Amino acid sequence: LTKKKSKAEGRELKEPSEKKITRFSLGTYPFFQK
């Protein structure tokens, strides 16, 4: 999970803020949801 998270974070830094928010709302990262 830690490795996956780090990889995702690196991807987020490269992606625009708008795209990042869209991906979050789409539930691309389920480990952030409760």
Biopython code that builds the backbone (N, CA, C, O; Angstrom):
import numpy as np
from Bio.PDB.StructureBuilder import StructureBuilder

atoms = [
    (1, "LEU", "N", (0.843, -1.205, 0.000)),
    (1, "LEU", "CA", (0.000, 0.000, 0.000)),
    (1, "LEU", "C", (0.882, 1.260, 0.000)),
    (1, "LEU", "O", (0.582, 2.241, -0.681)),
    (2, "THR", "N", (1.965, 1.213, 0.772)),
    (2, "THR", "CA", (2.851, 2.383, 0.839)),
    (2, "THR", "C", (3.483, 2.645, -0.520)),
    (2, "THR", "O", (3.551, 3.787, -0.975)),
    (3, "LYS", "N", (3.945, 1.576, -1.164)),
    (3, "LYS", "CA", (4.557, 1.725, -2.484)),
    (3, "LYS", "C", (3.549, 2.281, -3.482)),
    (3, "LYS", "O", (3.855, 3.181, -4.264)),
    (4, "LYS", "N", (2.351, 1.728, -3.438)),
    (4, "LYS", "CA", (1.298, 2.171, -4.357)),
    (4, "LYS", "C", (0.987, 3.647, -4.126)),
    (4, "LYS", "O", (0.805, 4.417, -5.069)),
    (5, "LYS", "N", (0.930, 4.022, -2.853)),
    (5, "LYS", "CA", (0.603, 5.414, -2.510)),
    (5, "LYS", "C", (1.691, 6.348, -3.042)),
    (5, "LYS", "O", (1.387, 7.389, -3.623)),
    (6, "SER", "N", (2.956, 5.975, -2.843)),
    (6, "SER", "CA", (4.057, 6.810, -3.295)),
    (6, "SER", "C", (3.993, 6.989, -4.811)),
    (6, "SER", "O", (4.213, 8.085, -5.327)),
    (7, "LYS", "N", (3.694, 5.914, -5.508)),
    (7, "LYS", "CA", (3.597, 5.966, -6.963)),
    (7, "LYS", "C", (2.474, 6.910, -7.379)),
    (7, "LYS", "O", (2.625, 7.706, -8.306)),
    (8, "ALA", "N", (1.343, 6.808, -6.676)),
    (8, "ALA", "CA", (0.191, 7.656, -6.985)),
    (8, "ALA", "C", (0.532, 9.119, -6.713)),
    (8, "ALA", "O", (0.163, 10.000, -7.489)),
    (9, "GLU", "N", (1.229, 9.375, -5.622)),
    (9, "GLU", "CA", (1.601, 10.750, -5.273)),
    (9, "GLU", "C", (2.518, 11.340, -6.341)),
    (9, "GLU", "O", (2.373, 12.506, -6.711)),
    (10, "GLY", "N", (3.446, 10.549, -6.828)),
    (10, "GLY", "CA", (4.346, 11.015, -7.875)),
    (10, "GLY", "C", (3.572, 11.364, -9.137)),
    (10, "GLY", "O", (3.892, 12.325, -9.837)),
    (11, "ARG", "N", (2.544, 10.563, -9.414)),
    (11, "ARG", "CA", (1.704, 10.813, -10.591)),
    (11, "ARG", "C", (0.923, 12.119, -10.393)),
    (11, "ARG", "O", (0.763, 12.905, -11.327)),
    (12, "GLU", "N", (0.447, 12.335, -9.175)),
    (12, "GLU", "CA", (-0.353, 13.531, -8.896)),
    (12, "GLU", "C", (0.465, 14.801, -9.137)),
    (12, "GLU", "O", (-0.048, 15.787, -9.666)),
    (13, "LEU", "N", (1.734, 14.769, -8.747)),
    (13, "LEU", "CA", (2.586, 15.947, -8.902)),
    (13, "LEU", "C", (2.750, 16.304, -10.382)),
    (13, "LEU", "O", (2.874, 17.476, -10.736)),
    (14, "LYS", "N", (2.748, 15.285, -11.237)),
    (14, "LYS", "CA", (2.917, 15.535, -12.673)),
    (14, "LYS", "C", (1.608, 15.982, -13.326)),
    (14, "LYS", "O", (1.615, 16.674, -14.344)),
    (15, "GLU", "N", (0.501, 15.581, -12.733)),
    (15, "GLU", "CA", (-0.803, 15.912, -13.315)),
    (15, "GLU", "C", (-1.291, 17.277, -12.842)),
    (15, "GLU", "O", (-0.928, 17.720, -11.752)),
    (16, "PRO", "N", (-2.110, 17.945, -13.649)),
    (16, "PRO", "CA", (-2.679, 19.243, -13.252)),
    (16, "PRO", "C", (-3.627, 19.097, -12.065)),
    (16, "PRO", "O", (-4.175, 18.021, -11.830)),
    (17, "SER", "N", (-3.814, 20.173, -11.327)),
    (17, "SER", "CA", (-4.673, 20.135, -10.131)),
    (17, "SER", "C", (-6.089, 19.716, -10.506)),
    (17, "SER", "O", (-6.696, 18.884, -9.833)),
    (18, "GLU", "N", (-6.611, 20.296, -11.586)),
    (18, "GLU", "CA", (-7.986, 19.976, -11.990)),
    (18, "GLU", "C", (-8.144, 18.486, -12.254)),
    (18, "GLU", "O", (-9.105, 17.865, -11.801)),
    (19, "LYS", "N", (-7.204, 17.926, -12.982)),
    (19, "LYS", "CA", (-7.282, 16.502, -13.305)),
    (19, "LYS", "C", (-7.195, 15.673, -12.025)),
    (19, "LYS", "O", (-7.888, 14.666, -11.879)),
    (20, "LYS", "N", (-6.339, 16.104, -11.102)),
    (20, "LYS", "CA", (-6.176, 15.374, -9.846)),
    (20, "LYS", "C", (-7.500, 15.333, -9.089)),
    (20, "LYS", "O", (-7.911, 14.281, -8.600)),
    (21, "ILE", "N", (-8.162, 16.482, -8.995)),
    (21, "ILE", "CA", (-9.439, 16.548, -8.271)),
    (21, "ILE", "C", (-10.468, 15.638, -8.941)),
    (21, "ILE", "O", (-11.229, 14.943, -8.267)),
    (22, "THR", "N", (-10.482, 15.650, -10.275)),
    (22, "THR", "CA", (-11.444, 14.817, -11.006)),
    (22, "THR", "C", (-11.206, 13.353, -10.690)),
    (22, "THR", "O", (-12.155, 12.600, -10.471)),
    (23, "ARG", "N", (-9.945, 12.945, -10.665)),
    (23, "ARG", "CA", (-9.615, 11.542, -10.400)),
    (23, "ARG", "C", (-10.049, 11.164, -8.980)),
    (23, "ARG", "O", (-10.527, 10.054, -8.742)),
    (24, "PHE", "N", (-9.879, 12.089, -8.053)),
    (24, "PHE", "CA", (-10.280, 11.809, -6.674)),
    (24, "PHE", "C", (-11.786, 11.632, -6.593)),
    (24, "PHE", "O", (-12.268, 10.708, -5.939)),
    (25, "SER", "N", (-12.538, 12.513, -7.256)),
    (25, "SER", "CA", (-14.004, 12.426, -7.214)),
    (25, "SER", "C", (-14.488, 11.166, -7.917)),
    (25, "SER", "O", (-15.544, 10.632, -7.577)),
    (26, "LEU", "N", (-13.730, 10.692, -8.888)),
    (26, "LEU", "CA", (-14.118, 9.478, -9.611)),
    (26, "LEU", "C", (-13.823, 8.235, -8.770)),
    (26, "LEU", "O", (-14.296, 7.140, -9.076)),
    (27, "GLY", "N", (-13.037, 8.420, -7.707)),
    (27, "GLY", "CA", (-12.718, 7.287, -6.836)),
    (27, "GLY", "C", (-11.569, 6.461, -7.380)),
    (27, "GLY", "O", (-11.538, 5.241, -7.214)),
    (28, "THR", "N", (-10.611, 7.136, -8.039)),
    (28, "THR", "CA", (-9.471, 6.406, -8.574)),
    (28, "THR", "C", (-8.599, 5.882, -7.429)),
    (28, "THR", "O", (-7.933, 4.855, -7.561)),
    (29, "TYR", "N", (-8.616, 6.602, -6.305)),
    (29, "TYR", "CA", (-7.821, 6.186, -5.151)),
    (29, "TYR", "C", (-8.759, 5.798, -4.011)),
    (29, "TYR", "O", (-9.079, 6.630, -3.163)),
    (30, "PRO", "N", (-9.200, 4.540, -3.986)),
    (30, "PRO", "CA", (-10.154, 4.092, -2.962)),
    (30, "PRO", "C", (-9.564, 4.101, -1.554)),
    (30, "PRO", "O", (-10.314, 4.183, -0.581)),
    (31, "PHE", "N", (-8.242, 4.018, -1.423)),
    (31, "PHE", "CA", (-7.649, 3.959, -0.082)),
    (31, "PHE", "C", (-7.722, 5.311, 0.625)),
    (31, "PHE", "O", (-7.356, 5.422, 1.795)),
    (32, "PHE", "N", (-8.198, 6.345, -0.088)),
    (32, "PHE", "CA", (-8.386, 7.639, 0.556)),
    (32, "PHE", "C", (-9.811, 7.772, 1.088)),
    (32, "PHE", "O", (-10.101, 8.639, 1.912)),
    (33, "GLN", "N", (-10.703, 6.889, 0.598)),
    (33, "GLN", "CA", (-12.095, 6.937, 1.031)),
    (33, "GLN", "C", (-12.260, 6.163, 2.335)),
    (33, "GLN", "O", (-11.480, 5.256, 2.625)),
    (34, "LYS", "N", (-13.284, 6.525, 3.125)),
    (34, "LYS", "CA", (-13.505, 5.844, 4.407)),
    (34, "LYS", "C", (-14.479, 4.694, 4.221)),
    (34, "LYS", "O", (-14.798, 3.993, 5.181)),
]
sb = StructureBuilder()
sb.init_structure("model")
sb.init_model(0)
sb.init_chain("A")
sb.init_seg("    ")
for serial, (resi, resn, name, xyz) in enumerate(atoms, 1):
    if name == "N":
        sb.init_residue(resn, " ", resi, " ")
    sb.init_atom(name, np.array(xyz, "f"), 0.0, 1.0, " ", f" {name:<3s}", serial, name[0])
structure = sb.get_structure()
